[in-house]
């Protein structure tokens, strides 16, 4: 169940607030699995493509390693402690 309650809040000066009716709507939607256009939708596990997320995570890990290795080469030249 995905619920997009991003527009259900009371704007505050420094911090926004969820009012009891907002909290009630979220709980009611979740508890009774209600679907509402642009607010909530039931989604099957087949619809959530975890393989794509996994591939993106692997790609990001590789980029982080490459950047760390590059950064460490500069640190080594400067005789500074390397990143782990």
mmCIF file as gemmi writes it, N, C-alpha and C atoms, coordinates in Angstrom:
data_model
loop_
_atom_site.group_PDB
_atom_site.id
_atom_site.type_symbol
_atom_site.label_atom_id
_atom_site.label_alt_id
_atom_site.label_comp_id
_atom_site.label_asym_id
_atom_site.label_entity_id
_atom_site.label_seq_id
_atom_site.pdbx_PDB_ins_code
_atom_site.Cartn_x
_atom_site.Cartn_y
_atom_site.Cartn_z
_atom_site.occupancy
_atom_site.B_iso_or_equiv
_atom_site.pdbx_formal_charge
_atom_site.auth_seq_id
_atom_site.auth_asym_id
_atom_site.pdbx_PDB_model_num
ATOM 1 N N . UNK Axp A 1 ? 0.844 -1.173 0 1 0 ? 1 A 1
ATOM 2 C CA . UNK Axp A 1 ? 0 0 0 1 0 ? 1 A 1
ATOM 3 C C . UNK Axp A 1 ? 0.889 1.236 0 1 0 ? 1 A 1
ATOM 4 N N . UNK Axp A 2 ? 0.715 2.072 -0.99 1 0 ? 2 A 1
ATOM 5 C CA . UNK Axp A 2 ? 1.435 3.339 -1.052 1 0 ? 2 A 1
ATOM 6 C C . UNK Axp A 2 ? 0.457 4.46 -0.756 1 0 ? 2 A 1
ATOM 7 N N . UNK Axp A 3 ? 0.841 5.347 0.149 1 0 ? 3 A 1
ATOM 8 C CA . UNK Axp A 3 ? 0.007 6.489 0.508 1 0 ? 3 A 1
ATOM 9 C C . UNK Axp A 3 ? 0.833 7.755 0.309 1 0 ? 3 A 1
ATOM 10 N N . UNK Axp A 4 ? 0.306 8.68 -0.479 1 0 ? 4 A 1
ATOM 11 C CA . UNK Axp A 4 ? 0.97 9.952 -0.72 1 0 ? 4 A 1
ATOM 12 C C . UNK Axp A 4 ? 0.207 11.031 0.036 1 0 ? 4 A 1
ATOM 13 N N . UNK Axp A 5 ? 0.604 11.277 1.268 1 0 ? 5 A 1
ATOM 14 C CA . UNK Axp A 5 ? -0.072 12.262 2.105 1 0 ? 5 A 1
ATOM 15 C C . UNK Axp A 5 ? 0.704 13.574 2.149 1 0 ? 5 A 1
ATOM 16 N N . UNK Axp A 6 ? 1.474 13.836 1.114 1 0 ? 6 A 1
ATOM 17 C CA . UNK Axp A 6 ? 2.359 15.003 1.091 1 0 ? 6 A 1
ATOM 18 C C . UNK Axp A 6 ? 1.604 16.33 1.174 1 0 ? 6 A 1
ATOM 19 N N . UNK Axp A 7 ? 0.356 16.347 0.765 1 0 ? 7 A 1
ATOM 20 C CA . UNK Axp A 7 ? -0.391 17.607 0.781 1 0 ? 7 A 1
ATOM 21 C C . UNK Axp A 7 ? -1.373 17.691 1.941 1 0 ? 7 A 1
ATOM 22 N N . UNK Axp A 8 ? -1.306 16.739 2.854 1 0 ? 8 A 1
ATOM 23 C CA . UNK Axp A 8 ? -2.23 16.699 3.977 1 0 ? 8 A 1
ATOM 24 C C . UNK Axp A 8 ? -1.491 17.091 5.258 1 0 ? 8 A 1
ATOM 25 N N . UNK Axp A 9 ? -1.379 18.387 5.471 1 0 ? 9 A 1
ATOM 26 C CA . UNK Axp A 9 ? -0.714 18.909 6.655 1 0 ? 9 A 1
ATOM 27 C C . UNK Axp A 9 ? -1.137 20.355 6.838 1 0 ? 9 A 1
ATOM 28 N N . UNK Axp A 10 ? -0.858 20.882 8.004 1 0 ? 10 A 1
ATOM 29 C CA . UNK Axp A 10 ? -1.074 22.294 8.271 1 0 ? 10 A 1
ATOM 30 C C . UNK Axp A 10 ? 0.279 22.979 8.261 1 0 ? 10 A 1
ATOM 31 N N . UNK Axp A 11 ? 0.396 24.019 7.449 1 0 ? 11 A 1
ATOM 32 C CA . UNK Axp A 11 ? 1.676 24.712 7.317 1 0 ? 11 A 1
ATOM 33 C C . UNK Axp A 11 ? 1.935 25.534 8.582 1 0 ? 11 A 1
ATOM 34 N N . UNK Axp A 12 ? 3.138 25.377 9.1 1 0 ? 12 A 1
ATOM 35 C CA . UNK Axp A 12 ? 3.545 26.138 10.271 1 0 ? 12 A 1
ATOM 36 C C . UNK Axp A 12 ? 4.641 27.118 9.915 1 0 ? 12 A 1
ATOM 37 N N . UNK Axp A 13 ? 4.994 27.996 10.849 1 0 ? 13 A 1
ATOM 38 C CA . UNK Axp A 13 ? 6.053 28.97 10.584 1 0 ? 13 A 1
ATOM 39 C C . UNK Axp A 13 ? 7.405 28.296 10.407 1 0 ? 13 A 1
ATOM 40 N N . UNK Axp A 14 ? 7.723 27.397 11.328 1 0 ? 14 A 1
ATOM 41 C CA . UNK Axp A 14 ? 9.017 26.726 11.265 1 0 ? 14 A 1
ATOM 42 C C . UNK Axp A 14 ? 8.882 25.253 10.908 1 0 ? 14 A 1
ATOM 43 N N . UNK Axp A 15 ? 7.733 24.699 11.193 1 0 ? 15 A 1
ATOM 44 C CA . UNK Axp A 15 ? 7.547 23.267 10.974 1 0 ? 15 A 1
ATOM 45 C C . UNK Axp A 15 ? 6.08 23.013 10.644 1 0 ? 15 A 1
ATOM 46 N N . UNK Axp A 16 ? 5.834 22.137 9.694 1 0 ? 16 A 1
ATOM 47 C CA . UNK Axp A 16 ? 4.47 21.763 9.352 1 0 ? 16 A 1
ATOM 48 C C . UNK Axp A 16 ? 3.953 20.744 10.367 1 0 ? 16 A 1
ATOM 49 N N . UNK Axp A 17 ? 2.629 20.628 10.459 1 0 ? 17 A 1
ATOM 50 C CA . UNK Axp A 17 ? 2.014 19.75 11.45 1 0 ? 17 A 1
ATOM 51 C C . UNK Axp A 17 ? 0.935 18.887 10.814 1 0 ? 17 A 1
ATOM 52 N N . UNK Axp A 18 ? 0.878 17.629 11.234 1 0 ? 18 A 1
ATOM 53 C CA . UNK Axp A 18 ? -0.229 16.762 10.872 1 0 ? 18 A 1
ATOM 54 C C . UNK Axp A 18 ? -1.339 16.985 11.889 1 0 ? 18 A 1
ATOM 55 N N . UNK Axp A 19 ? -2.517 17.295 11.395 1 0 ? 19 A 1
ATOM 56 C CA . UNK Axp A 19 ? -3.662 17.459 12.28 1 0 ? 19 A 1
ATOM 57 C C . UNK Axp A 19 ? -4.308 16.091 12.517 1 0 ? 19 A 1
ATOM 58 N N . UNK Axp A 20 ? -5.122 15.973 13.556 1 0 ? 20 A 1
ATOM 59 C CA . UNK Axp A 20 ? -5.764 14.684 13.824 1 0 ? 20 A 1
ATOM 60 C C . UNK Axp A 20 ? -6.53 14.123 12.623 1 0 ? 20 A 1
ATOM 61 N N . UNK Axp A 21 ? -7.183 14.999 11.849 1 0 ? 21 A 1
ATOM 62 C CA . UNK Axp A 21 ? -7.915 14.501 10.676 1 0 ? 21 A 1
ATOM 63 C C . UNK Axp A 21 ? -6.977 13.954 9.599 1 0 ? 21 A 1
ATOM 64 N N . UNK Axp A 22 ? -5.777 14.531 9.483 1 0 ? 22 A 1
ATOM 65 C CA . UNK Axp A 22 ? -4.79 14.016 8.529 1 0 ? 22 A 1
ATOM 66 C C . UNK Axp A 22 ? -4.311 12.642 8.971 1 0 ? 22 A 1
ATOM 67 N N . UNK Axp A 23 ? -3.992 12.528 10.244 1 0 ? 23 A 1
ATOM 68 C CA . UNK Axp A 23 ? -3.534 11.247 10.794 1 0 ? 23 A 1
ATOM 69 C C . UNK Axp A 23 ? -4.635 10.198 10.654 1 0 ? 23 A 1
ATOM 70 N N . UNK Axp A 24 ? -5.87 10.602 10.944 1 0 ? 24 A 1
ATOM 71 C CA . UNK Axp A 24 ? -7.001 9.693 10.814 1 0 ? 24 A 1
ATOM 72 C C . UNK Axp A 24 ? -7.18 9.19 9.39 1 0 ? 24 A 1
ATOM 73 N N . UNK Axp A 25 ? -7.012 10.09 8.427 1 0 ? 25 A 1
ATOM 74 C CA . UNK Axp A 25 ? -7.151 9.696 7.012 1 0 ? 25 A 1
ATOM 75 C C . UNK Axp A 25 ? -6.062 8.692 6.628 1 0 ? 25 A 1
ATOM 76 N N . UNK Axp A 26 ? -4.842 8.933 7.056 1 0 ? 26 A 1
ATOM 77 C CA . UNK Axp A 26 ? -3.736 8.02 6.76 1 0 ? 26 A 1
ATOM 78 C C . UNK Axp A 26 ? -4.005 6.646 7.379 1 0 ? 26 A 1
ATOM 79 N N . UNK Axp A 27 ? -4.368 6.633 8.649 1 0 ? 27 A 1
ATOM 80 C CA . UNK Axp A 27 ? -4.62 5.366 9.341 1 0 ? 27 A 1
ATOM 81 C C . UNK Axp A 27 ? -5.792 4.627 8.713 1 0 ? 27 A 1
ATOM 82 N N . UNK Axp A 28 ? -6.883 5.356 8.432 1 0 ? 28 A 1
ATOM 83 C CA . UNK Axp A 28 ? -8.07 4.746 7.834 1 0 ? 28 A 1
ATOM 84 C C . UNK Axp A 28 ? -7.746 4.168 6.45 1 0 ? 28 A 1
ATOM 85 N N . UNK Axp A 29 ? -6.988 4.898 5.662 1 0 ? 29 A 1
ATOM 86 C CA . UNK Axp A 29 ? -6.602 4.428 4.327 1 0 ? 29 A 1
ATOM 87 C C . UNK Axp A 29 ? -5.774 3.161 4.426 1 0 ? 29 A 1
ATOM 88 N N . UNK Axp A 30 ? -4.813 3.145 5.341 1 0 ? 30 A 1
ATOM 89 C CA . UNK Axp A 30 ? -3.961 1.975 5.502 1 0 ? 30 A 1
ATOM 90 C C . UNK Axp A 30 ? -4.746 0.786 6.064 1 0 ? 30 A 1
ATOM 91 N N . UNK Axp A 31 ? -5.493 1.029 7.109 1 0 ? 31 A 1
ATOM 92 C CA . UNK Axp A 31 ? -6.202 -0.053 7.796 1 0 ? 31 A 1
ATOM 93 C C . UNK Axp A 31 ? -7.211 -0.746 6.878 1 0 ? 31 A 1
ATOM 94 N N . UNK Axp A 32 ? -7.934 0.029 6.084 1 0 ? 32 A 1
ATOM 95 C CA . UNK Axp A 32 ? -8.975 -0.546 5.24 1 0 ? 32 A 1
ATOM 96 C C . UNK Axp A 32 ? -8.547 -0.679 3.78 1 0 ? 32 A 1
ATOM 97 N N . UNK Axp A 33 ? -7.26 -0.413 3.512 1 0 ? 33 A 1
ATOM 98 C CA . UNK Axp A 33 ? -6.684 -0.569 2.171 1 0 ? 33 A 1
ATOM 99 C C . UNK Axp A 33 ? -7.495 0.169 1.112 1 0 ? 33 A 1
ATOM 100 N N . UNK Axp A 34 ? -7.898 1.391 1.455 1 0 ? 34 A 1
ATOM 101 C CA . UNK Axp A 34 ? -8.702 2.195 0.534 1 0 ? 34 A 1
ATOM 102 C C . UNK Axp A 34 ? -7.811 2.768 -0.559 1 0 ? 34 A 1
ATOM 103 N N . UNK Axp A 35 ? -8.32 2.753 -1.775 1 0 ? 35 A 1
ATOM 104 C CA . UNK Axp A 35 ? -7.602 3.381 -2.882 1 0 ? 35 A 1
ATOM 105 C C . UNK Axp A 35 ? -8.292 4.691 -3.227 1 0 ? 35 A 1
ATOM 106 N N . UNK Axp A 36 ? -7.471 5.717 -3.454 1 0 ? 36 A 1
ATOM 107 C CA . UNK Axp A 36 ? -7.986 7.032 -3.809 1 0 ? 36 A 1
ATOM 108 C C . UNK Axp A 36 ? -7.026 7.64 -4.82 1 0 ? 36 A 1
ATOM 109 N N . UNK Axp A 37 ? -7.553 8.114 -5.93 1 0 ? 37 A 1
ATOM 110 C CA . UNK Axp A 37 ? -6.724 8.676 -6.993 1 0 ? 37 A 1
ATOM 111 C C . UNK Axp A 37 ? -5.786 9.746 -6.451 1 0 ? 37 A 1
ATOM 112 N N . UNK Axp A 38 ? -4.536 9.637 -6.807 1 0 ? 38 A 1
ATOM 113 C CA . UNK Axp A 38 ? -3.458 10.559 -6.423 1 0 ? 38 A 1
ATOM 114 C C . UNK Axp A 38 ? -3.211 10.601 -4.911 1 0 ? 38 A 1
ATOM 115 N N . UNK Axp A 39 ? -3.777 9.629 -4.164 1 0 ? 39 A 1
ATOM 116 C CA . UNK Axp A 39 ? -3.529 9.595 -2.728 1 0 ? 39 A 1
ATOM 117 C C . UNK Axp A 39 ? -3.034 8.224 -2.277 1 0 ? 39 A 1
ATOM 118 N N . UNK Axp A 40 ? -3.713 7.173 -2.699 1 0 ? 40 A 1
ATOM 119 C CA . UNK Axp A 40 ? -3.323 5.844 -2.24 1 0 ? 40 A 1
ATOM 120 C C . UNK Axp A 40 ? -3.579 4.801 -3.318 1 0 ? 40 A 1
ATOM 121 N N . UNK Axp A 41 ? -2.734 3.762 -3.288 1 0 ? 41 A 1
ATOM 122 C CA . UNK Axp A 41 ? -2.866 2.686 -4.269 1 0 ? 41 A 1
ATOM 123 C C . UNK Axp A 41 ? -2.299 1.402 -3.69 1 0 ? 41 A 1
ATOM 124 N N . UNK Axp A 42 ? -3.047 0.318 -3.888 1 0 ? 42 A 1
ATOM 125 C CA . UNK Axp A 42 ? -2.546 -1.01 -3.528 1 0 ? 42 A 1
ATOM 126 C C . UNK Axp A 42 ? -1.683 -1.504 -4.676 1 0 ? 42 A 1
ATOM 127 N N . UNK Axp A 43 ? -0.523 -2.042 -4.35 1 0 ? 43 A 1
ATOM 128 C CA . UNK Axp A 43 ? 0.426 -2.492 -5.365 1 0 ? 43 A 1
ATOM 129 C C . UNK Axp A 43 ? 0.928 -3.875 -4.991 1 0 ? 43 A 1
ATOM 130 N N . UNK Axp A 44 ? 0.942 -4.765 -5.965 1 0 ? 44 A 1
ATOM 131 C CA . UNK Axp A 44 ? 1.435 -6.123 -5.708 1 0 ? 44 A 1
ATOM 132 C C . UNK Axp A 44 ? 2.957 -6.133 -5.728 1 0 ? 44 A 1
ATOM 133 N N . UNK Axp A 45 ? 3.535 -7.159 -5.123 1 0 ? 45 A 1
ATOM 134 C CA . UNK Axp A 45 ? 4.995 -7.279 -5.111 1 0 ? 45 A 1
ATOM 135 C C . UNK Axp A 45 ? 5.544 -7.422 -6.523 1 0 ? 45 A 1
ATOM 136 N N . UNK Axp A 46 ? 4.762 -8.005 -7.419 1 0 ? 46 A 1
ATOM 137 C CA . UNK Axp A 46 ? 5.213 -8.151 -8.806 1 0 ? 46 A 1
ATOM 138 C C . UNK Axp A 46 ? 5.374 -6.788 -9.486 1 0 ? 46 A 1
ATOM 139 N N . UNK Axp A 47 ? 4.575 -5.815 -9.032 1 0 ? 47 A 1
ATOM 140 C CA . UNK Axp A 47 ? 4.645 -4.484 -9.632 1 0 ? 47 A 1
ATOM 141 C C . UNK Axp A 47 ? 5.859 -3.693 -9.145 1 0 ? 47 A 1
ATOM 142 N N . UNK Axp A 48 ? 6.392 -4.087 -8.014 1 0 ? 48 A 1
ATOM 143 C CA . UNK Axp A 48 ? 7.562 -3.405 -7.462 1 0 ? 48 A 1
ATOM 144 C C . UNK Axp A 48 ? 8.793 -4.139 -7.978 1 0 ? 48 A 1
ATOM 145 N N . UNK Axp A 49 ? 9.533 -3.475 -8.834 1 0 ? 49 A 1
ATOM 146 C CA . UNK Axp A 49 ? 10.665 -4.149 -9.489 1 0 ? 49 A 1
ATOM 147 C C . UNK Axp A 49 ? 11.922 -3.99 -8.652 1 0 ? 49 A 1
ATOM 148 N N . UNK Axp A 50 ? 12.128 -4.928 -7.743 1 0 ? 50 A 1
ATOM 149 C CA . UNK Axp A 50 ? 13.281 -4.853 -6.854 1 0 ? 50 A 1
ATOM 150 C C . UNK Axp A 50 ? 14.6 -5.074 -7.579 1 0 ? 50 A 1
ATOM 151 N N . UNK Axp A 51 ? 14.562 -5.778 -8.706 1 0 ? 51 A 1
ATOM 152 C CA . UNK Axp A 51 ? 15.793 -6.024 -9.456 1 0 ? 51 A 1
ATOM 153 C C . UNK Axp A 51 ? 16.385 -4.712 -9.963 1 0 ? 51 A 1
ATOM 154 N N . UNK Axp A 52 ? 15.546 -3.792 -10.401 1 0 ? 52 A 1
ATOM 155 C CA . UNK Axp A 52 ? 16.027 -2.495 -10.88 1 0 ? 52 A 1
ATOM 156 C C . UNK Axp A 52 ? 16.68 -1.73 -9.736 1 0 ? 52 A 1
ATOM 157 N N . UNK Axp A 53 ? 16.051 -1.74 -8.577 1 0 ? 53 A 1
ATOM 158 C CA . UNK Axp A 53 ? 16.613 -1.059 -7.405 1 0 ? 53 A 1
ATOM 159 C C . UNK Axp A 53 ? 17.95 -1.682 -7.033 1 0 ? 53 A 1
ATOM 160 N N . UNK Axp A 54 ? 18.03 -3.009 -7.077 1 0 ? 54 A 1
ATOM 161 C CA . UNK Axp A 54 ? 19.276 -3.705 -6.766 1 0 ? 54 A 1
ATOM 162 C C . UNK Axp A 54 ? 20.373 -3.306 -7.754 1 0 ? 54 A 1
ATOM 163 N N . UNK Axp A 55 ? 20.054 -3.29 -9.035 1 0 ? 55 A 1
ATOM 164 C CA . UNK Axp A 55 ? 21.051 -2.917 -10.048 1 0 ? 55 A 1
ATOM 165 C C . UNK Axp A 55 ? 21.539 -1.488 -9.843 1 0 ? 55 A 1
ATOM 166 N N . UNK Axp A 56 ? 20.62 -0.577 -9.484 1 0 ? 56 A 1
ATOM 167 C CA . UNK Axp A 56 ? 21.013 0.809 -9.223 1 0 ? 56 A 1
ATOM 168 C C . UNK Axp A 56 ? 21.932 0.886 -8.004 1 0 ? 56 A 1
ATOM 169 N N . UNK Axp A 57 ? 21.634 0.105 -6.983 1 0 ? 57 A 1
ATOM 170 C CA . UNK Axp A 57 ? 22.475 0.086 -5.777 1 0 ? 57 A 1
ATOM 171 C C . UNK Axp A 57 ? 23.871 -0.438 -6.085 1 0 ? 57 A 1
ATOM 172 N N . UNK Axp A 58 ? 23.953 -1.497 -6.881 1 0 ? 58 A 1
ATOM 173 C CA . UNK Axp A 58 ? 25.25 -2.052 -7.267 1 0 ? 58 A 1
ATOM 174 C C . UNK Axp A 58 ? 26.033 -1.014 -8.064 1 0 ? 58 A 1
ATOM 175 N N . UNK Axp A 59 ? 25.363 -0.332 -8.975 1 0 ? 59 A 1
ATOM 176 C CA . UNK Axp A 59 ? 26.015 0.701 -9.784 1 0 ? 59 A 1
ATOM 177 C C . UNK Axp A 59 ? 26.533 1.844 -8.905 1 0 ? 59 A 1
ATOM 178 N N . UNK Axp A 60 ? 25.731 2.272 -7.948 1 0 ? 60 A 1
ATOM 179 C CA . UNK Axp A 60 ? 26.165 3.339 -7.036 1 0 ? 60 A 1
ATOM 180 C C . UNK Axp A 60 ? 27.356 2.903 -6.192 1 0 ? 60 A 1
ATOM 181 N N . UNK Axp A 61 ? 27.324 1.67 -5.702 1 0 ? 61 A 1
ATOM 182 C CA . UNK Axp A 61 ? 28.462 1.15 -4.933 1 0 ? 61 A 1
ATOM 183 C C . UNK Axp A 61 ? 29.738 1.178 -5.755 1 0 ? 61 A 1
ATOM 184 N N . UNK Axp A 62 ? 29.632 0.807 -7.025 1 0 ? 62 A 1
ATOM 185 C CA . UNK Axp A 62 ? 30.803 0.805 -7.909 1 0 ? 62 A 1
ATOM 186 C C . UNK Axp A 62 ? 31.328 2.229 -8.096 1 0 ? 62 A 1
ATOM 187 N N . UNK Axp A 63 ? 30.43 3.186 -8.304 1 0 ? 63 A 1
ATOM 188 C CA . UNK Axp A 63 ? 30.842 4.583 -8.483 1 0 ? 63 A 1
ATOM 189 C C . UNK Axp A 63 ? 31.5 5.132 -7.213 1 0 ? 63 A 1
ATOM 190 N N . UNK Axp A 64 ? 30.967 4.758 -6.062 1 0 ? 64 A 1
ATOM 191 C CA . UNK Axp A 64 ? 31.554 5.202 -4.789 1 0 ? 64 A 1
ATOM 192 C C . UNK Axp A 64 ? 32.967 4.651 -4.643 1 0 ? 64 A 1
ATOM 193 N N . UNK Axp A 65 ? 33.149 3.377 -4.974 1 0 ? 65 A 1
ATOM 194 C CA . UNK Axp A 65 ? 34.481 2.763 -4.885 1 0 ? 65 A 1
ATOM 195 C C . UNK Axp A 65 ? 35.458 3.453 -5.822 1 0 ? 65 A 1
ATOM 196 N N . UNK Axp A 66 ? 35.024 3.712 -7.064 1 0 ? 66 A 1
ATOM 197 C CA . UNK Axp A 66 ? 35.893 4.39 -8.03 1 0 ? 66 A 1
ATOM 198 C C . UNK Axp A 66 ? 36.269 5.79 -7.544 1 0 ? 66 A 1
ATOM 199 N N . UNK Axp A 67 ? 35.311 6.53 -7.008 1 0 ? 67 A 1
ATOM 200 C CA . UNK Axp A 67 ? 35.587 7.881 -6.515 1 0 ? 67 A 1
ATOM 201 C C . UNK Axp A 67 ? 36.524 7.848 -5.318 1 0 ? 67 A 1
ATOM 202 N N . UNK Axp A 68 ? 36.311 6.874 -4.42 1 0 ? 68 A 1
ATOM 203 C CA . UNK Axp A 68 ? 37.186 6.735 -3.25 1 0 ? 68 A 1
ATOM 204 C C . UNK Axp A 68 ? 38.607 6.39 -3.68 1 0 ? 68 A 1
ATOM 205 N N . UNK Axp A 69 ? 38.754 5.475 -4.636 1 0 ? 69 A 1
ATOM 206 C CA . UNK Axp A 69 ? 40.079 5.115 -5.138 1 0 ? 69 A 1
ATOM 207 C C . UNK Axp A 69 ? 40.778 6.325 -5.754 1 0 ? 69 A 1
ATOM 208 N N . UNK Axp A 70 ? 40.035 7.11 -6.529 1 0 ? 70 A 1
ATOM 209 C CA . UNK Axp A 70 ? 40.606 8.311 -7.151 1 0 ? 70 A 1
ATOM 210 C C . UNK Axp A 70 ? 41.031 9.306 -6.074 1 0 ? 70 A 1
ATOM 211 N N . UNK Axp A 71 ? 40.166 9.523 -5.102 1 0 ? 71 A 1
ATOM 212 C CA . UNK Axp A 71 ? 40.465 10.45 -4.016 1 0 ? 71 A 1
ATOM 213 C C . UNK Axp A 71 ? 41.688 9.984 -3.226 1 0 ? 71 A 1
ATOM 214 N N . UNK Axp A 72 ? 41.747 8.68 -2.972 1 0 ? 72 A 1
ATOM 215 C CA . UNK Axp A 72 ? 42.89 8.135 -2.239 1 0 ? 72 A 1
ATOM 216 C C . UNK Axp A 72 ? 44.198 8.313 -3 1 0 ? 72 A 1
ATOM 217 N N . UNK Axp A 73 ? 44.133 8.265 -4.329 1 0 ? 73 A 1
ATOM 218 C CA . UNK Axp A 73 ? 45.375 8.469 -5.096 1 0 ? 73 A 1
ATOM 219 C C . UNK Axp A 73 ? 45.911 9.879 -4.877 1 0 ? 73 A 1
ATOM 220 N N . UNK Axp A 74 ? 44.996 10.852 -4.783 1 0 ? 74 A 1
ATOM 221 C CA . UNK Axp A 74 ? 45.43 12.229 -4.496 1 0 ? 74 A 1
ATOM 222 C C . UNK Axp A 74 ? 45.962 12.343 -3.074 1 0 ? 74 A 1
ATOM 223 N N . UNK Axp A 75 ? 45.272 11.715 -2.142 1 0 ? 75 A 1
ATOM 224 C CA . UNK Axp A 75 ? 45.729 11.754 -0.752 1 0 ? 75 A 1
ATOM 225 C C . UNK Axp A 75 ? 47.111 11.115 -0.605 1 0 ? 75 A 1
ATOM 226 N N . UNK Axp A 76 ? 47.325 10.026 -1.344 1 0 ? 76 A 1
ATOM 227 C CA . UNK Axp A 76 ? 48.62 9.335 -1.286 1 0 ? 76 A 1
ATOM 228 C C . UNK Axp A 76 ? 49.738 10.259 -1.773 1 0 ? 76 A 1
ATOM 229 N N . UNK Axp A 77 ? 49.474 10.975 -2.875 1 0 ? 77 A 1
ATOM 230 C CA . UNK Axp A 77 ? 50.476 11.913 -3.402 1 0 ? 77 A 1
ATOM 231 C C . UNK Axp A 77 ? 50.791 13.01 -2.385 1 0 ? 77 A 1
ATOM 232 N N . UNK Axp A 78 ? 49.787 13.412 -1.627 1 0 ? 78 A 1
ATOM 233 C CA . UNK Axp A 78 ? 49.966 14.464 -0.63 1 0 ? 78 A 1
ATOM 234 C C . UNK Axp A 78 ? 50.448 13.925 0.715 1 0 ? 78 A 1
ATOM 235 N N . UNK Axp A 79 ? 50.66 12.597 0.764 1 0 ? 79 A 1
ATOM 236 C CA . UNK Axp A 79 ? 51.091 11.916 1.976 1 0 ? 79 A 1
ATOM 237 C C . UNK Axp A 79 ? 50.134 12.161 3.153 1 0 ? 79 A 1
ATOM 238 N N . UNK Axp A 80 ? 48.841 12.064 2.838 1 0 ? 80 A 1
ATOM 239 C CA . UNK Axp A 80 ? 47.789 12.214 3.843 1 0 ? 80 A 1
ATOM 240 C C . UNK Axp A 80 ? 47.13 10.856 4.076 1 0 ? 80 A 1
ATOM 241 N N . UNK Axp A 81 ? 46.463 10.677 5.201 1 0 ? 81 A 1
ATOM 242 C CA . UNK Axp A 81 ? 45.802 9.392 5.467 1 0 ? 81 A 1
ATOM 243 C C . UNK Axp A 81 ? 44.724 9.095 4.42 1 0 ? 81 A 1
ATOM 244 N N . UNK Axp A 82 ? 44.685 7.835 4.02 1 0 ? 82 A 1
ATOM 245 C CA . UNK Axp A 82 ? 43.736 7.405 3.004 1 0 ? 82 A 1
ATOM 246 C C . UNK Axp A 82 ? 42.359 7.143 3.626 1 0 ? 82 A 1
ATOM 247 N N . UNK Axp A 83 ? 41.349 7.261 2.777 1 0 ? 83 A 1
ATOM 248 C CA . UNK Axp A 83 ? 39.987 6.911 3.2 1 0 ? 83 A 1
ATOM 249 C C . UNK Axp A 83 ? 39.833 5.401 3.176 1 0 ? 83 A 1
ATOM 250 N N . UNK Axp A 84 ? 38.978 4.898 4.025 1 0 ? 84 A 1
ATOM 251 C CA . UNK Axp A 84 ? 38.76 3.441 4.031 1 0 ? 84 A 1
ATOM 252 C C . UNK Axp A 84 ? 37.681 3.052 3.057 1 0 ? 84 A 1
